[in-house]
Amino acid sequence: MGFFQQHAEDINIRLTPSLGLASFDDKSLDLAIRFGTGDYPGLESRLLLEDYLLPVCHPSLFDPEQPIRPQLTRMPMLIDQAPDVQFISAEVEEALGFSMEKSKSKLYVSDANMLVEALLSAQGLAMMRFSLVYELLQRGQLICPEAVAVKSAYSFFWLPRQRIFSGIRSSALSTG
């Protein structure tokens, strides 16, 4: 966000996180960014970013001198109850080589911020969206002990008020 604000100083941004879809009815909203499937009746959505889930934990939970898989199976599992994570458990378990549900200790969390805090407090292993933890991974505050990434069922979409797209070519919208 800071980068965007530095390069688009004349644009005002209002962040309003919610589970409900924002309304464009009062004309005060020009653009919404949603995490979901992209199916929003009556609105045009454009893919902004796909996301992936990967196993993440605190570095203190790992002994780099020991084999990875046995350490993973002994770790408490922090289980995200978000819908996009619920549907990929079989893929993840196959990739990791063990059942997360059979873990002795499980903590079920329905809020991503709480889950990140639990990871930073070295409470266990969780499948996390890359978009939520990439900076923590870069800084070494969290690690991805096993090279497993599963595409999330949800992605980030932007939904503009319809008039914004008039006259804008698709190529102007791409970041790449």
C-alpha positions as CSV (number, residue, x, y, z in Angstrom):
1,M,0.0,0.0,0.0
2,G,2.8,2.4,0.8
3,F,4.3,2.0,-2.7
4,F,0.9,2.7,-4.3
5,Q,0.4,5.8,-2.1
6,Q,3.8,7.2,-3.1
7,H,3.0,6.8,-6.8
8,A,-0.6,7.8,-6.7
9,E,-0.7,10.8,-4.4
10,D,-3.9,12.2,-5.8
11,I,-5.9,9.0,-5.0
12,N,-7.7,8.7,-1.6
13,I,-8.0,5.2,-0.2
14,R,-10.5,4.0,2.4
15,L,-10.0,0.5,3.7
16,T,-13.1,-1.2,5.0
17,P,-12.5,-4.9,5.7
18,S,-15.7,-6.9,5.8
19,L,-17.2,-10.2,4.9
20,G,-20.1,-8.5,3.0
21,L,-19.8,-7.2,-0.5
22,A,-19.6,-3.4,-0.6
23,S,-22.4,-1.5,-2.4
24,F,-21.7,0.9,-5.3
25,D,-25.2,2.4,-4.9
26,D,-24.2,5.6,-3.1
27,K,-21.4,6.5,-5.6
28,S,-18.8,6.9,-2.8
29,L,-17.1,3.7,-3.8
30,D,-15.1,3.3,-7.0
31,L,-13.4,0.0,-6.5
32,A,-13.7,-3.0,-4.2
33,I,-11.1,-5.8,-3.8
34,R,-12.6,-9.1,-2.8
35,F,-11.1,-12.5,-1.8
36,G,-13.3,-15.2,-3.3
37,T,-14.3,-17.0,-6.4
38,G,-14.9,-13.9,-8.6
39,D,-18.6,-14.7,-9.0
40,Y,-20.4,-11.5,-7.9
41,P,-23.8,-11.2,-9.5
42,G,-24.4,-7.9,-11.3
43,L,-20.7,-6.9,-11.0
44,E,-17.8,-7.3,-13.3
45,S,-14.8,-8.8,-11.6
46,R,-11.2,-9.0,-12.8
47,L,-8.6,-11.4,-11.5
48,L,-6.0,-9.4,-9.5
49,L,-4.0,-12.1,-7.8
50,E,-4.1,-15.9,-7.3
51,D,-3.1,-17.2,-3.9
52,Y,-1.4,-20.3,-2.7
53,L,-1.4,-22.2,0.6
54,L,1.8,-23.5,2.1
55,P,2.9,-25.1,5.4
56,V,4.3,-22.5,7.7
57,C,5.7,-22.5,11.3
58,H,8.1,-20.7,13.6
59,P,11.8,-21.5,13.0
60,S,12.3,-22.5,16.6
61,L,10.1,-25.5,16.1
62,F,12.5,-27.1,13.7
63,D,15.8,-28.8,14.1
64,P,17.6,-28.5,10.7
65,E,19.8,-31.5,11.6
66,Q,16.8,-33.8,11.8
67,P,14.5,-35.2,9.0
68,I,11.6,-32.8,8.2
69,R,8.6,-35.2,7.9
70,P,8.9,-36.8,11.4
71,Q,9.1,-33.3,12.9
72,L,6.0,-32.2,11.0
73,T,4.0,-35.1,12.2
74,R,4.8,-34.3,15.9
75,M,3.9,-30.6,15.6
76,P,0.6,-29.2,16.9
77,M,-1.6,-28.3,14.0
78,L,-3.1,-24.8,13.7
79,I,-6.1,-25.4,11.4
80,D,-7.6,-22.4,9.5
81,Q,-11.3,-22.7,9.3
82,A,-11.6,-20.4,6.3
83,P,-13.6,-21.9,3.4
84,D,-10.7,-21.8,0.9
85,V,-8.5,-23.8,3.3
86,Q,-11.2,-26.4,4.2
87,F,-11.5,-27.7,0.7
88,I,-7.8,-28.4,0.1
89,S,-7.0,-30.6,3.1
90,A,-6.8,-33.8,1.1
91,E,-4.3,-32.2,-1.4
92,V,-2.2,-30.8,1.4
93,E,-2.1,-34.1,3.3
94,E,-1.1,-36.0,0.2
95,A,1.7,-33.5,-0.5
96,L,2.9,-33.5,3.1
97,G,2.6,-37.3,3.4
98,F,0.5,-37.3,6.6
99,S,-2.9,-36.4,7.9
100,M,-3.2,-33.1,9.7
101,E,-6.5,-34.2,11.2
102,K,-4.8,-37.1,12.9
103,S,-2.4,-34.8,14.8
104,K,-2.6,-35.2,18.6
105,S,-2.9,-31.5,19.2
106,K,-5.1,-29.1,17.1
107,L,-6.1,-25.5,17.4
108,Y,-8.9,-24.4,15.1
109,V,-8.8,-20.8,14.2
110,S,-11.4,-18.8,12.2
111,D,-9.5,-15.5,12.0
112,A,-6.3,-15.2,9.9
113,N,-4.8,-12.5,12.2
114,M,-5.1,-14.8,15.2
115,L,-3.6,-17.6,13.2
116,V,-0.5,-15.5,12.2
117,E,-0.1,-14.5,15.9
118,A,-0.2,-18.2,16.9
119,L,2.4,-19.0,14.3
120,L,4.7,-16.2,15.5
121,S,4.3,-17.5,19.0
122,A,5.6,-20.9,17.9
123,Q,2.3,-22.7,18.7
124,G,2.4,-25.1,15.7
125,L,2.2,-25.6,11.9
126,A,-0.5,-24.2,9.7
127,M,-1.4,-24.0,6.0
128,M,-1.3,-20.3,5.3
129,R,-2.1,-18.1,2.3
130,F,1.2,-16.9,0.8
131,S,-0.4,-13.4,0.6
132,L,-0.6,-13.2,4.4
133,V,2.8,-14.5,5.3
134,Y,5.3,-13.7,2.5
135,E,6.9,-10.8,4.4
136,L,7.2,-12.9,7.5
137,L,8.9,-15.6,5.4
138,Q,11.2,-13.1,3.8
139,R,12.3,-11.7,7.2
140,G,12.8,-15.3,8.6
141,Q,10.1,-14.8,11.3
142,L,8.3,-17.9,9.8
143,I,9.6,-20.7,7.7
144,C,8.1,-23.1,5.1
145,P,9.7,-26.4,6.2
146,E,8.4,-28.4,3.3
147,A,8.3,-27.2,-0.4
148,V,4.5,-27.7,-0.8
149,A,2.2,-25.1,-2.3
150,V,-1.5,-25.7,-3.1
151,K,-3.5,-23.2,-5.2
152,S,-6.2,-21.7,-3.1
153,A,-9.8,-22.1,-4.2
154,Y,-10.1,-18.3,-3.8
155,S,-8.2,-15.5,-5.4
156,F,-8.2,-11.7,-5.2
157,F,-10.5,-9.9,-7.6
158,W,-11.1,-6.2,-8.2
159,L,-14.6,-5.1,-8.8
160,P,-14.9,-1.5,-10.1
161,R,-18.0,0.5,-10.5
162,Q,-18.8,-0.2,-14.2
163,R,-18.0,3.3,-15.5
164,I,-14.3,2.8,-14.6
165,F,-13.7,0.2,-17.3
166,S,-15.2,2.3,-20.1
167,G,-12.4,3.3,-22.4
168,I,-9.7,1.3,-20.5
169,R,-8.1,-1.5,-22.5
170,S,-7.4,-4.7,-20.7
171,S,-3.7,-4.4,-21.4
172,A,-3.7,-1.2,-19.3
173,L,-5.1,-3.2,-16.4
174,S,-2.4,-5.8,-16.3
175,T,0.5,-5.6,-13.8
176,G,2.8,-7.7,-15.8
